[in-house]
Amino acid sequence: MKIIIDTPVFDELAKYCKKTNEPISMVASKAIKKYINME
Protein backbone atom coordinates (compact mmCIF):
# COMPACT_ATOMS: atom_id res chain seq x y z
CA MET A 1 0.00 0.00 0.00
CA LYS A 2 1.28 3.45 -0.88
CA ILE A 3 0.27 6.43 1.26
CA ILE A 4 0.89 9.94 -0.08
CA ILE A 5 0.90 12.86 2.36
CA ASP A 6 0.70 16.26 0.68
CA THR A 7 2.64 19.30 1.87
CA PRO A 8 -0.08 21.07 3.94
CA VAL A 9 -0.88 17.84 5.80
CA PHE A 10 2.81 17.15 6.38
CA ASP A 11 3.31 20.66 7.77
CA GLU A 12 0.44 20.17 10.25
CA LEU A 13 1.83 16.76 11.17
CA ALA A 14 5.28 18.26 11.76
CA LYS A 15 3.82 20.99 14.01
CA TYR A 16 1.89 18.41 16.04
CA CYS A 17 4.96 16.19 16.40
CA LYS A 18 7.09 19.11 17.53
CA LYS A 19 4.45 20.02 20.13
CA THR A 20 4.11 16.46 21.46
CA ASN A 21 7.81 15.61 21.02
CA GLU A 22 7.04 12.39 19.10
CA PRO A 23 8.63 11.20 15.84
CA ILE A 24 6.67 11.98 12.68
CA SER A 25 6.80 8.35 11.54
CA MET A 26 5.18 7.10 14.75
CA VAL A 27 2.35 9.65 14.66
CA ALA A 28 1.77 9.08 10.93
CA SER A 29 1.66 5.30 11.43
CA LYS A 30 -0.93 5.64 14.21
CA ALA A 31 -3.06 7.98 12.08
CA ILE A 32 -2.91 5.68 9.05
CA LYS A 33 -3.85 2.61 11.13
CA LYS A 34 -6.77 4.51 12.70
CA TYR A 35 -7.96 5.66 9.26
CA ILE A 36 -7.75 2.15 7.79
CA ASN A 37 -9.67 0.66 10.73
CA MET A 38 -12.47 3.23 10.31
CA GLU A 39 -13.35 1.92 6.84
N, CA, C, O and CB atoms as a CASP TS submission, in Angstrom:
PFRMAT TS
TARGET T0000
AUTHOR 0000-0000-0000
METHOD Language model
MODEL 1
PARENT N/A
ATOM      1  N   MET     1       0.851  -1.173   0.000  1.00  0.00           N
ATOM      2  CA  MET     1       0.000   0.000   0.000  1.00  0.00           C
ATOM      3  C   MET     1       0.897   1.236   0.000  1.00  0.00           C
ATOM      4  O   MET     1       1.905   1.288   0.704  1.00  0.00           O
ATOM      5  CB  MET     1      -0.968  -0.002   1.226  1.00  0.00           C
ATOM      6  N   LYS     2       0.516   2.214  -0.789  1.00  0.00           N
ATOM      7  CA  LYS     2       1.280   3.451  -0.875  1.00  0.00           C
ATOM      8  C   LYS     2       0.426   4.585  -0.313  1.00  0.00           C
ATOM      9  O   LYS     2      -0.706   4.795  -0.748  1.00  0.00           O
ATOM     10  CB  LYS     2       1.712   3.747  -2.348  1.00  0.00           C
ATOM     11  N   ILE     3       0.971   5.302   0.644  1.00  0.00           N
ATOM     12  CA  ILE     3       0.274   6.435   1.257  1.00  0.00           C
ATOM     13  C   ILE     3       1.011   7.710   0.855  1.00  0.00           C
ATOM     14  O   ILE     3       2.225   7.811   1.032  1.00  0.00           O
ATOM     15  CB  ILE     3       0.201   6.289   2.827  1.00  0.00           C
ATOM     16  N   ILE     4       0.288   8.666   0.321  1.00  0.00           N
ATOM     17  CA  ILE     4       0.886   9.942  -0.075  1.00  0.00           C
ATOM     18  C   ILE     4       0.350  11.031   0.851  1.00  0.00           C
ATOM     19  O   ILE     4      -0.860  11.204   0.996  1.00  0.00           O
ATOM     20  CB  ILE     4       0.573  10.278  -1.580  1.00  0.00           C
ATOM     21  N   ILE     5       1.268  11.755   1.471  1.00  0.00           N
ATOM     22  CA  ILE     5       0.896  12.865   2.361  1.00  0.00           C
ATOM     23  C   ILE     5       1.320  14.150   1.660  1.00  0.00           C
ATOM     24  O   ILE     5       2.503  14.347   1.383  1.00  0.00           O
ATOM     25  CB  ILE     5       1.576  12.732   3.797  1.00  0.00           C
ATOM     26  N   ASP     6       0.351  15.030   1.371  1.00  0.00           N
ATOM     27  CA  ASP     6       0.697  16.262   0.677  1.00  0.00           C
ATOM     28  C   ASP     6       1.326  17.275   1.643  1.00  0.00           C
ATOM     29  O   ASP     6       1.310  17.082   2.859  1.00  0.00           O
ATOM     30  CB  ASP     6      -0.548  16.863   0.008  1.00  0.00           C
ATOM     31  N   THR     7       1.867  18.336   1.092  1.00  0.00           N
ATOM     32  CA  THR     7       2.642  19.301   1.869  1.00  0.00           C
ATOM     33  C   THR     7       1.868  19.948   3.012  1.00  0.00           C
ATOM     34  O   THR     7       2.396  19.999   4.123  1.00  0.00           O
ATOM     35  CB  THR     7       3.151  20.367   0.965  1.00  0.00           C
ATOM     36  N   PRO     8       0.639  20.449   2.809  1.00  0.00           N
ATOM     37  CA  PRO     8      -0.078  21.067   3.935  1.00  0.00           C
ATOM     38  C   PRO     8      -0.320  20.093   5.092  1.00  0.00           C
ATOM     39  O   PRO     8      -0.209  20.468   6.259  1.00  0.00           O
ATOM     40  CB  PRO     8      -1.410  21.621   3.455  1.00  0.00           C
ATOM     41  N   VAL     9      -0.648  18.850   4.763  1.00  0.00           N
ATOM     42  CA  VAL     9      -0.882  17.840   5.802  1.00  0.00           C
ATOM     43  C   VAL     9       0.427  17.534   6.524  1.00  0.00           C
ATOM     44  O   VAL     9       0.449  17.393   7.746  1.00  0.00           O
ATOM     45  CB  VAL     9      -1.482  16.542   5.190  1.00  0.00           C
ATOM     46  N   PHE    10       1.509  17.433   5.770  1.00  0.00           N
ATOM     47  CA  PHE    10       2.811  17.154   6.377  1.00  0.00           C
ATOM     48  C   PHE    10       3.217  18.281   7.319  1.00  0.00           C
ATOM     49  O   PHE    10       3.753  18.026   8.398  1.00  0.00           O
ATOM     50  CB  PHE    10       3.882  16.956   5.291  1.00  0.00           C
ATOM     51  N   ASP    11       2.966  19.524   6.917  1.00  0.00           N
ATOM     52  CA  ASP    11       3.309  20.664   7.774  1.00  0.00           C
ATOM     53  C   ASP    11       2.543  20.614   9.090  1.00  0.00           C
ATOM     54  O   ASP    11       3.116  20.859  10.152  1.00  0.00           O
ATOM     55  CB  ASP    11       3.019  21.984   7.050  1.00  0.00           C
ATOM     56  N   GLU    12       1.244  20.297   9.026  1.00  0.00           N
ATOM     57  CA  GLU    12       0.441  20.173  10.248  1.00  0.00           C
ATOM     58  C   GLU    12       0.945  19.016  11.103  1.00  0.00           C
ATOM     59  O   GLU    12       1.015  19.125  12.327  1.00  0.00           O
ATOM     60  CB  GLU    12      -1.048  19.969   9.902  1.00  0.00           C
ATOM     61  N   LEU    13       1.290  17.923  10.461  1.00  0.00           N
ATOM     62  CA  LEU    13       1.826  16.761  11.166  1.00  0.00           C
ATOM     63  C   LEU    13       3.136  17.123  11.865  1.00  0.00           C
ATOM     64  O   LEU    13       3.354  16.743  13.015  1.00  0.00           O
ATOM     65  CB  LEU    13       2.045  15.585  10.187  1.00  0.00           C
ATOM     66  N   ALA    14       4.001  17.853  11.176  1.00  0.00           N
ATOM     67  CA  ALA    14       5.283  18.258  11.759  1.00  0.00           C
ATOM     68  C   ALA    14       5.078  19.171  12.966  1.00  0.00           C
ATOM     69  O   ALA    14       5.776  19.035  13.971  1.00  0.00           O
ATOM     70  CB  ALA    14       6.148  18.966  10.708  1.00  0.00           C
ATOM     71  N   LYS    15       4.120  20.107  12.872  1.00  0.00           N
ATOM     72  CA  LYS    15       3.823  20.993  14.011  1.00  0.00           C
ATOM     73  C   LYS    15       3.335  20.187  15.208  1.00  0.00           C
ATOM     74  O   LYS    15       3.771  20.417  16.336  1.00  0.00           O
ATOM     75  CB  LYS    15       2.765  22.048  13.619  1.00  0.00           C
ATOM     76  N   TYR    16       2.430  19.242  14.960  1.00  0.00           N
ATOM     77  CA  TYR    16       1.889  18.412  16.036  1.00  0.00           C
ATOM     78  C   TYR    16       3.002  17.592  16.695  1.00  0.00           C
ATOM     79  O   TYR    16       3.061  17.480  17.919  1.00  0.00           O
ATOM     80  CB  TYR    16       0.784  17.478  15.495  1.00  0.00           C
ATOM     81  N   CYS    17       3.870  17.028  15.877  1.00  0.00           N
ATOM     82  CA  CYS    17       4.957  16.194  16.403  1.00  0.00           C
ATOM     83  C   CYS    17       5.943  17.019  17.217  1.00  0.00           C
ATOM     84  O   CYS    17       6.466  16.551  18.229  1.00  0.00           O
ATOM     85  CB  CYS    17       5.689  15.488  15.260  1.00  0.00           C
ATOM     86  N   LYS    18       6.192  18.234  16.780  1.00  0.00           N
ATOM     87  CA  LYS    18       7.092  19.113  17.529  1.00  0.00           C
ATOM     88  C   LYS    18       6.485  19.445  18.888  1.00  0.00           C
ATOM     89  O   LYS    18       7.183  19.486  19.901  1.00  0.00           O
ATOM     90  CB  LYS    18       7.379  20.411  16.734  1.00  0.00           C
ATOM     91  N   LYS    19       5.154  19.684  18.895  1.00  0.00           N
ATOM     92  CA  LYS    19       4.453  20.024  20.134  1.00  0.00           C
ATOM     93  C   LYS    19       4.430  18.849  21.105  1.00  0.00           C
ATOM     94  O   LYS    19       4.610  19.036  22.309  1.00  0.00           O
ATOM     95  CB  LYS    19       3.026  20.473  19.828  1.00  0.00           C
ATOM     96  N   THR    20       4.209  17.635  20.592  1.00  0.00           N
ATOM     97  CA  THR    20       4.108  16.456  21.458  1.00  0.00           C
ATOM     98  C   THR    20       5.443  15.743  21.643  1.00  0.00           C
ATOM     99  O   THR    20       5.545  14.803  22.431  1.00  0.00           O
ATOM    100  CB  THR    20       3.096  15.487  20.891  1.00  0.00           C
ATOM    101  N   ASN    21       6.463  16.189  20.921  1.00  0.00           N
ATOM    102  CA  ASN    21       7.809  15.613  21.018  1.00  0.00           C
ATOM    103  C   ASN    21       7.818  14.123  20.652  1.00  0.00           C
ATOM    104  O   ASN    21       8.478  13.318  21.308  1.00  0.00           O
ATOM    105  CB  ASN    21       8.362  15.803  22.436  1.00  0.00           C
ATOM    106  N   GLU    22       7.077  13.770  19.596  1.00  0.00           N
ATOM    107  CA  GLU    22       7.038  12.393  19.096  1.00  0.00           C
ATOM    108  C   GLU    22       7.551  12.386  17.660  1.00  0.00           C
ATOM    109  O   GLU    22       7.405  13.377  16.944  1.00  0.00           O
ATOM    110  CB  GLU    22       5.588  11.798  19.177  1.00  0.00           C
ATOM    111  N   PRO    23       8.150  11.275  17.233  1.00  0.00           N
ATOM    112  CA  PRO    23       8.630  11.195  15.844  1.00  0.00           C
ATOM    113  C   PRO    23       7.471  11.227  14.841  1.00  0.00           C
ATOM    114  O   PRO    23       6.401  10.677  15.097  1.00  0.00           O
ATOM    115  CB  PRO    23       9.457   9.914  15.643  1.00  0.00           C
ATOM    116  N   ILE    24       7.698  11.870  13.713  1.00  0.00           N
ATOM    117  CA  ILE    24       6.668  11.976  12.677  1.00  0.00           C
ATOM    118  C   ILE    24       6.221  10.587  12.219  1.00  0.00           C
ATOM    119  O   ILE    24       5.026  10.355  12.031  1.00  0.00           O
ATOM    120  CB  ILE    24       7.192  12.792  11.475  1.00  0.00           C
ATOM    121  N   SER    25       7.152   9.678  12.041  1.00  0.00           N
ATOM    122  CA  SER    25       6.796   8.348  11.535  1.00  0.00           C
ATOM    123  C   SER    25       5.839   7.624  12.476  1.00  0.00           C
ATOM    124  O   SER    25       4.929   6.929  12.023  1.00  0.00           O
ATOM    125  CB  SER    25       8.054   7.508  11.331  1.00  0.00           C
ATOM    126  N   MET    26       6.041   7.783  13.783  1.00  0.00           N
ATOM    127  CA  MET    26       5.180   7.102  14.749  1.00  0.00           C
ATOM    128  C   MET    26       3.760   7.684  14.714  1.00  0.00           C
ATOM    129  O   MET    26       2.779   6.939  14.706  1.00  0.00           O
ATOM    130  CB  MET    26       5.772   7.218  16.173  1.00  0.00           C
ATOM    131  N   VAL    27       3.660   8.992  14.693  1.00  0.00           N
ATOM    132  CA  VAL    27       2.348   9.645  14.659  1.00  0.00           C
ATOM    133  C   VAL    27       1.639   9.337  13.340  1.00  0.00           C
ATOM    134  O   VAL    27       0.439   9.059  13.334  1.00  0.00           O
ATOM    135  CB  VAL    27       2.494  11.177  14.846  1.00  0.00           C
ATOM    136  N   ALA    28       2.360   9.383  12.239  1.00  0.00           N
ATOM    137  CA  ALA    28       1.766   9.085  10.929  1.00  0.00           C
ATOM    138  C   ALA    28       1.278   7.640  10.878  1.00  0.00           C
ATOM    139  O   ALA    28       0.198   7.367  10.353  1.00  0.00           O
ATOM    140  CB  ALA    28       2.786   9.342   9.796  1.00  0.00           C
ATOM    141  N   SER    29       2.064   6.718  11.416  1.00  0.00           N
ATOM    142  CA  SER    29       1.660   5.304  11.427  1.00  0.00           C
ATOM    143  C   SER    29       0.383   5.106  12.226  1.00  0.00           C
ATOM    144  O   SER    29      -0.509   4.373  11.798  1.00  0.00           O
ATOM    145  CB  SER    29       2.777   4.429  12.006  1.00  0.00           C
ATOM    146  N   LYS    30       0.286   5.752  13.383  1.00  0.00           N
ATOM    147  CA  LYS    30      -0.929   5.643  14.211  1.00  0.00           C
ATOM    148  C   LYS    30      -2.137   6.198  13.458  1.00  0.00           C
ATOM    149  O   LYS    30      -3.210   5.594  13.465  1.00  0.00           O
ATOM    150  CB  LYS    30      -0.747   6.397  15.557  1.00  0.00           C
ATOM    151  N   ALA    31      -1.958   7.344  12.813  1.00  0.00           N
ATOM    152  CA  ALA    31      -3.063   7.977  12.081  1.00  0.00           C
ATOM    153  C   ALA    31      -3.518   7.107  10.915  1.00  0.00           C
ATOM    154  O   ALA    31      -4.717   6.967  10.675  1.00  0.00           O
ATOM    155  CB  ALA    31      -2.644   9.363  11.569  1.00  0.00           C
ATOM    156  N   ILE    32      -2.576   6.527  10.198  1.00  0.00           N
ATOM    157  CA  ILE    32      -2.915   5.677   9.051  1.00  0.00           C
ATOM    158  C   ILE    32      -3.658   4.429   9.521  1.00  0.00           C
ATOM    159  O   ILE    32      -4.658   4.040   8.918  1.00  0.00           O
ATOM    160  CB  ILE    32      -1.638   5.279   8.267  1.00  0.00           C
ATOM    161  N   LYS    33      -3.175   3.801  10.591  1.00  0.00           N
ATOM    162  CA  LYS    33      -3.851   2.611  11.129  1.00  0.00           C
ATOM    163  C   LYS    33      -5.269   2.948  11.572  1.00  0.00           C
ATOM    164  O   LYS    33      -6.199   2.183  11.319  1.00  0.00           O
ATOM    165  CB  LYS    33      -3.055   2.023  12.310  1.00  0.00           C
ATOM    166  N   LYS    34      -5.436   4.100  12.238  1.00  0.00           N
ATOM    167  CA  LYS    34      -6.765   4.513  12.699  1.00  0.00           C
ATOM    168  C   LYS    34      -7.689   4.747  11.501  1.00  0.00           C
ATOM    169  O   LYS    34      -8.852   4.344  11.528  1.00  0.00           O
ATOM    170  CB  LYS    34      -6.670   5.796  13.566  1.00  0.00           C
ATOM    171  N   TYR    35      -7.175   5.397  10.451  1.00  0.00           N
ATOM    172  CA  TYR    35      -7.965   5.664   9.255  1.00  0.00           C
ATOM    173  C   TYR    35      -8.380   4.362   8.570  1.00  0.00           C
ATOM    174  O   TYR    35      -9.531   4.215   8.160  1.00  0.00           O
ATOM    175  CB  TYR    35      -7.175   6.545   8.284  1.00  0.00           C
ATOM    176  N   ILE    36      -7.451   3.426   8.445  1.00  0.00           N
ATOM    177  CA  ILE    36      -7.753   2.149   7.787  1.00  0.00           C
ATOM    178  C   ILE    36      -8.797   1.368   8.580  1.00  0.00           C
ATOM    179  O   ILE    36      -9.678   0.746   7.987  1.00  0.00           O
ATOM    180  CB  ILE    36      -6.470   1.306   7.623  1.00  0.00           C
ATOM    181  N   ASN    37      -8.715   1.389   9.895  1.00  0.00           N
ATOM    182  CA  ASN    37      -9.666   0.656  10.733  1.00  0.00           C
ATOM    183  C   ASN    37     -11.057   1.286  10.728  1.00  0.00           C
ATOM    184  O   ASN    37     -12.033   0.615  11.063  1.00  0.00           O
ATOM    185  CB  ASN    37      -9.148   0.579  12.154  1.00  0.00           C
ATOM    186  N   MET    38     -11.167   2.564  10.354  1.00  0.00           N
ATOM    187  CA  MET    38     -12.469   3.233  10.307  1.00  0.00           C
ATOM    188  C   MET    38     -13.287   2.752   9.118  1.00  0.00           C
ATOM    189  O   MET    38     -14.517   2.779   9.164  1.00  0.00           O
ATOM    190  CB  MET    38     -12.291   4.752  10.239  1.00  0.00           C
ATOM    191  N   GLU    39     -12.627   2.315   8.062  1.00  0.00           N
ATOM    192  CA  GLU    39     -13.347   1.918   6.839  1.00  0.00           C
ATOM    193  C   GLU    39     -13.909   0.526   6.949  1.00  0.00           C
ATOM    194  O   GLU    39     -14.541   0.040   6.011  1.00  0.00           O
ATOM    195  CB  GLU    39     -12.435   2.000   5.631  1.00  0.00           C
TER
END
